[in-house]
Amino acid sequence: MGRVAQDTPPGWIALLLATASVGIANSVVFSLLSDLQDEYGFADTGLGLIAGAGMLIGFVSQLVLAPLADRGHSKTLLLAGLVAAITGSVVFAASSSLPMLVLARAIVGVSNGLFLPAARAIAANTSPDRMGERLGTLGGVELAGFVTGPVIGGVLVGPLGVRWPFLVCGMFAFVALVALAPRSLPTPPVSERRHGVSLDLLRLREMQVAVLMAMALFFPVGMYDAILDRYMTDRGASNVLIGISFLLYGIPFALLATYGGRLADRHGAFRVATIAVVAVVPLTAVYGVLTVPIVIALLFAVEGAVQALGVPATQSLVASAAPHGRSSAAQGLAGAMNMLGATLSAFAAPAVYGRWGAEGAFGGAALLVGLAGLAAASLRRSAAAVATP
C-alpha cells in the first residue's frame, strides 16, 4: 500500500476524476441525438452540426490554448476546462433549438481543448520511464468517462426527458472542479521561449509520424459521434442498448489501456501503434455489413480492446517527439489534428450514410484509417533512410 502511494504523483487521483468528468460531459449527447432530433424536429444535417461543432472548436482551442500550459499555466487550463464542461452542460439543458444545441456542443468542446493537452503533458512528465503507462491510465479513465456519458443519457432520457442527463453530467464536472482546485499538481517543463500555435511542430518528421498514427486511430470517432445512434436505432436498438454499446467499448479500453501503455514502454510505441492500426481497419469496415444490434455491441468490446493497445502508444509517440518544454503544445497539436479528421468525418458521415448506407460510411472510415497508417509508416521509413549513412 505504501509503495502504491509512493508511486502516485501529487494530485493524480483528483486529475483522473476530473479527466473522467470532462469525458462524461462531452459524450452524453451522443446517445441523445435521435431524441433531440425527434424533440426539436431538425433535419439529419443537424446531427452532423451538433457532433462536428464540438470537434471543430476542440481543434481550434487545442492549437491556440494548449501552448499556455507550457508557460506554467497547466493547472489553470485544467480548471478552465472543467468550468467549460459545466457551462456547456447547463446550456444543453436550457436549449430548445438547433442553434442553441450547436452552441452548447461548442462550449463543451472547449473543455477538451483546455483540459486534455495539459493533463496529458502532466501525465507524460510524471515518470519518464513509465510514460506510456501513465498516458494509458489517463487515457483509460478519459475513455471510461466518455462511454459513461452515453450510458447516463440512455438510462435517464426515458424517465426524465432530454434535459436532466446534461444537468447530471454537469454536476459530475462540478464535483471534479471542487476536488481538483486545492490539489498540487506536477508542472511539465516550461518553455524558455514564447511560442504561438503549435503547428510549427509539424516541421519535425517524428511529430508528423506520431500525429498521423494518432489520426489513423481517431478517424472513425467523428463518424461514430454523428451517426452511431442513428445507425443502431435504424437496426432496432433501444436507447439503453445504445448506451450499453458505448460501455462495452469503454470497459475493455479502461481495463487494458494501462497495460497497452506498458507494452509501448517495453516493445516500442510505433510497433504497438502499428499493430493496432492494422487491426482497426477491418474492424471498422465490418460494422457496415452487420444488422443485429447485439452483435454490433459485442464488436465494440473487441474494438475497445484493440484501441486500448494503440492509443497510449500514439500518445507516447507524440510525447517522445515533443521538444523540451513543449509537451502540452505537442499533445494539443495531436489532439487538434485528431479533431480535424473527426470533424470532417462527422460532417460528412450523415450524408454518406444517407446516400450509400452503412457500408459506404464505415468502409470510407476504414479506408482513411489505413491510408493514414501507411503514410506514417512511409514517413518513418524515409526518415530512417536519410539518417542511415
C-alpha positions in Angstrom: 0.0 0.0 0.0 2.9 2.3 0.8 4.5 1.6 -2.5 1.3 2.4 -4.4 1.1 5.8 -2.6 4.8 6.5 -3.3 4.3 5.8 -7.0 1.3 8.0 -7.2 2.1 11.6 -8.4 0.7 14.5 -6.4 -3.0 15.2 -7.2 -3.1 12.1 -9.6 -6.4 10.8 -8.3 -8.1 14.2 -8.5 -6.7 14.6 -12.0 -8.1 11.2 -13.1 -11.5 12.1 -11.6 -11.5 15.4 -13.5 -10.5 13.7 -16.7 -13.4 11.3 -16.4 -15.9 14.1 -15.8 -14.7 16.0 -18.9 -15.3 12.8 -20.9 -18.8 12.4 -19.5 -19.8 16.0 -20.3 -18.5 15.7 -23.9 -20.2 12.4 -24.7 -23.6 12.3 -23.1 -25.1 14.0 -26.1 -24.2 11.1 -28.4 -26.9 8.7 -27.1 -29.4 11.5 -27.2 -29.0 12.8 -30.8 -32.0 11.0 -32.2 -34.1 12.0 -29.1 -33.1 15.7 -29.6 -33.9 15.4 -33.3 -37.4 13.9 -32.5 -38.0 16.5 -29.7 -37.0 19.6 -31.7 -37.6 18.5 -35.3 -34.4 19.4 -37.1 -33.1 17.7 -40.3 -30.5 14.9 -40.4 -27.8 17.5 -41.2 -28.3 18.9 -37.7 -26.8 15.6 -36.3 -23.5 16.4 -38.1 -23.7 20.1 -37.0 -24.0 19.2 -33.3 -21.4 16.4 -33.4 -19.0 18.4 -35.5 -19.3 21.7 -33.6 -17.6 20.4 -30.5 -14.8 18.8 -32.6 -14.2 22.0 -34.7 -13.9 24.2 -31.6 -11.8 21.5 -30.0 -9.4 21.6 -33.0 -9.0 25.4 -32.7 -8.8 25.5 -28.9 -6.1 22.8 -28.7 -3.9 24.6 -31.2 -4.3 28.0 -29.6 -4.7 27.3 -25.9 -2.6 24.1 -25.2 0.7 26.0 -25.5 -0.3 28.1 -22.5 0.4 25.1 -20.3 4.0 25.2 -21.5 4.3 28.6 -19.9 3.5 27.3 -16.4 -0.3 27.6 -16.6 -1.2 23.9 -16.8 -3.4 23.8 -13.7 -5.3 27.0 -14.8 -6.1 25.3 -18.1 -7.4 22.2 -16.2 -9.7 24.2 -14.1 -10.9 26.3 -17.0 -11.7 23.1 -18.9 -13.9 21.9 -16.0 -15.8 25.3 -16.0 -16.4 25.0 -19.7 -17.8 21.5 -19.2 -20.2 22.7 -16.5 -21.3 25.7 -18.6 -21.9 23.7 -21.7 -23.9 21.1 -19.9 -26.2 23.8 -18.5 -26.6 25.4 -21.9 -27.5 22.0 -23.3 -30.2 21.6 -20.7 -31.6 25.0 -21.4 -31.6 24.6 -25.2 -34.8 24.2 -27.3 -33.5 24.8 -30.9 -30.7 23.5 -33.2 -28.6 26.7 -33.0 -28.6 26.5 -29.1 -27.7 22.9 -29.2 -24.8 23.6 -31.6 -23.6 26.4 -29.3 -23.8 24.1 -26.2 -21.8 21.5 -28.0 -19.2 24.1 -28.9 -18.8 25.2 -25.3 -18.4 21.7 -24.1 -15.9 21.1 -26.9 -13.7 23.9 -25.5 -13.3 21.9 -22.3 -11.4 19.3 -24.3 -9.1 21.9 -25.8 -8.4 23.4 -22.4 -8.1 20.3 -20.3 -6.8 17.3 -22.2 -3.4 18.5 -23.6 -2.4 19.9 -20.2 -3.5 16.7 -18.5 -1.5 14.5 -20.9 1.6 16.7 -20.6 1.4 16.3 -16.8 1.0 12.5 -17.2 3.8 12.2 -19.7 6.3 14.0 -17.4 5.5 12.4 -14.1 7.6 9.3 -14.7 9.7 9.4 -17.9 10.4 5.7 -17.8 6.7 4.9 -17.4 5.4 7.5 -19.9 3.2 5.0 -21.8 1.8 3.5 -18.7 0.8 6.9 -17.2 -0.7 8.1 -20.5 -2.5 4.7 -20.8 -4.0 5.1 -17.3 -5.1 8.7 -18.1 -6.5 7.6 -21.5 -8.3 4.7 -19.9 -10.0 7.0 -17.4 -10.8 9.5 -20.1 -12.5 6.8 -22.2 -14.3 5.4 -19.2 -15.8 8.8 -18.7 -16.5 9.2 -22.4 -18.5 5.9 -22.5 -20.3 6.6 -19.2 -21.9 9.7 -20.6 -24.0 7.9 -23.2 -25.0 5.3 -20.6 -26.2 8.1 -18.4 -28.1 9.7 -21.3 -29.6 6.4 -22.4 -30.8 5.5 -18.9 -32.1 8.9 -17.8 -33.7 10.2 -21.0 -36.7 7.8 -20.8 -38.0 8.7 -17.3 -36.6 12.3 -17.1 -36.5 13.7 -20.6 -33.7 15.2 -22.6 -32.6 17.9 -20.2 -31.7 16.1 -17.0 -28.9 13.9 -18.4 -27.0 17.1 -19.3 -27.5 18.5 -15.8 -26.4 15.3 -14.1 -23.2 15.3 -16.2 -22.6 18.9 -15.4 -22.8 18.0 -11.7 -20.1 15.4 -12.1 -17.8 18.1 -13.6 -18.6 20.5 -10.7 -17.6 17.8 -8.1 -14.4 17.2 -10.0 -13.7 21.0 -10.0 -14.1 21.2 -6.3 -11.8 18.1 -5.8 -9.0 19.3 -8.2 -8.9 23.0 -7.3 -7.0 22.7 -4.0 -4.6 20.0 -5.2 -0.9 20.5 -6.0 0.0 19.0 -9.4 3.3 18.3 -11.1 4.3 21.0 -13.6 5.6 20.0 -17.0 8.9 21.5 -18.2 8.4 25.2 -19.0 9.5 26.5 -22.4 12.1 29.3 -22.3 10.7 30.8 -25.5 7.2 32.1 -26.1 5.5 30.1 -28.9 2.2 30.7 -30.5 0.0 28.0 -32.0 1.7 24.6 -32.2 1.6 24.0 -35.9 5.3 24.7 -36.2 5.9 21.3 -34.6 4.7 19.6 -37.8 8.1 20.5 -39.3 9.6 17.7 -37.2 9.5 14.3 -39.0 9.0 12.4 -35.8 6.0 14.6 -35.0 4.5 14.0 -38.4 4.7 10.3 -37.9 3.2 10.5 -34.4 0.3 12.7 -35.5 -0.6 10.5 -38.5 -0.7 7.4 -36.3 -2.9 9.2 -33.8 -5.2 10.4 -36.6 -5.4 6.9 -38.0 -7.0 5.5 -34.8 -9.2 8.6 -34.4 -10.7 8.9 -37.8 -13.7 6.6 -37.0 -14.6 8.6 -33.9 -16.2 11.5 -35.7 -18.4 9.2 -37.7 -19.4 7.3 -34.6 -20.3 10.5 -32.9 -22.5 11.7 -35.8 -24.3 8.5 -36.9 -23.8 5.7 -34.4 -27.0 6.5 -32.5 -28.9 6.7 -35.8 -27.2 3.6 -37.2 -28.1 1.4 -34.3 -31.6 2.9 -33.9 -32.2 2.0 -37.6 -31.2 -1.5 -36.8 -33.8 -1.7 -33.9 -31.5 -1.0 -30.9 -33.1 0.7 -27.9 -31.6 3.8 -26.1 -30.5 1.5 -23.3 -28.7 -0.9 -25.7 -27.0 2.1 -27.4 -25.8 3.3 -24.1 -24.6 -0.2 -23.2 -22.8 -0.4 -26.5 -20.6 2.6 -25.6 -20.0 0.9 -22.2 -18.9 -2.3 -23.9 -16.4 -0.4 -25.9 -15.1 1.5 -22.9 -14.8 -1.3 -20.3 -12.0 -3.2 -22.2 -10.3 0.1 -23.1 -10.4 1.3 -19.4 -9.1 -2.1 -18.2 -6.4 -2.6 -20.8 -5.1 1.0 -21.5 -2.5 0.9 -18.7 -1.3 -2.5 -20.0 -1.2 -1.1 -23.5 1.0 1.8 -22.3 3.3 -0.7 -20.6 3.6 -2.6 -23.9 4.5 0.7 -25.7 7.2 1.3 -23.0 8.6 -2.2 -23.3 8.3 -3.0 -27.1 8.3 0.4 -28.7 5.4 2.8 -29.2 5.5 2.7 -33.0 5.3 -1.1 -33.2 2.4 -1.3 -30.8 0.5 1.5 -32.6 1.0 -0.1 -36.0 -0.5 -3.4 -34.8 -3.5 -1.5 -33.5 -4.0 0.4 -36.8 -3.8 -2.9 -38.8 -6.5 -4.4 -36.6 -8.8 -1.4 -36.6 -9.1 -1.3 -40.4 -11.2 -4.5 -40.8 -13.0 -3.9 -37.5 -14.3 -0.5 -38.7 -15.3 -1.9 -42.2 -17.3 -4.8 -40.8 -19.8 -2.6 -39.0 -21.2 -1.7 -42.4 -22.5 -5.2 -43.0 -23.8 -6.0 -39.5 -27.6 -5.8 -38.9 -28.1 -7.4 -35.4 -27.7 -4.8 -32.6 -26.3 -7.2 -30.0 -23.6 -8.4 -32.5 -22.7 -4.8 -33.2 -22.4 -4.1 -29.4 -20.1 -7.1 -28.9 -17.9 -6.0 -31.7 -17.5 -2.7 -29.8 -15.8 -4.7 -27.0 -13.3 -6.1 -29.4 -12.5 -2.7 -30.9 -12.2 -1.2 -27.4 -9.5 -3.7 -26.5 -7.6 -3.0 -29.7 -7.8 0.8 -29.2 -6.5 0.3 -25.6 -3.3 -1.0 -27.0 -2.9 1.6 -29.7 -4.0 5.0 -28.2 -1.4 5.1 -25.4 1.2 4.2 -27.9 0.3 7.1 -30.2 0.3 9.5 -27.3 3.7 8.2 -26.2 5.0 8.8 -29.7 3.7 12.4 -29.5 5.3 12.9 -26.1 8.7 11.5 -27.3 8.7 13.7 -30.4 8.0 16.9 -28.4 10.9 19.3 -27.9 11.8 20.2 -24.3 9.3 22.5 -22.8 6.6 21.9 -25.4 4.8 18.8 -24.1 1.4 20.3 -23.9 1.7 22.0 -27.3 2.6 18.7 -28.8 -0.3 16.9 -27.2 -2.6 19.8 -28.3 -1.3 19.5 -31.8 -2.1 15.8 -32.0 -5.4 16.3 -30.3 -6.2 19.2 -32.8 -5.4 17.1 -35.8 -7.5 14.2 -34.4 -10.3 16.7 -34.0 -9.8 18.0 -37.6 -10.1 14.5 -39.0 -13.0 13.6 -36.8 -14.8 16.9 -37.6 -14.6 16.2 -41.4 -15.8 12.7 -40.7 -18.7 13.9 -38.5 -19.8 16.5 -41.1 -19.6 14.0 -44.0 -20.9 10.8 -42.3 -24.6 11.6 -42.2 -24.7 12.5 -45.9 -22.6 9.4 -46.8 -24.8 7.2 -44.6 -28.0 8.7 -46.1 -26.8 8.1 -49.7 -24.6 4.9 -49.6 -25.7 3.4 -46.3 -23.7 1.9 -43.5 -21.4 0.1 -46.0 -20.2 3.3 -47.5 -19.9 5.2 -44.2 -17.9 2.6 -42.3 -16.0 1.4 -45.4 -14.9 5.0 -46.0 -13.7 5.4 -42.4 -11.7 2.2 -42.6 -10.0 3.4 -45.8 -9.0 6.6 -44.0 -7.5 4.6 -41.1 -5.4 2.5 -43.5 -4.2 5.4 -45.6 -3.1 7.4 -42.5 -1.2 4.4 -41.1 0.5 3.8 -44.4 1.5 7.4 -44.7 3.0 7.3 -41.2 5.0 4.1 -42.0 6.3 5.6 -45.2 7.5 8.8 -43.5 9.2 6.8 -40.8 11.0 4.6 -43.4 12.1 7.7 -45.4 13.4 9.3 -42.2 15.4 6.2 -41.3 16.8 6.0 -44.8 18.0 9.6 -44.6 19.5 9.0 -41.1 21.4 5.9 -42.3 24.8 6.9 -43.9 
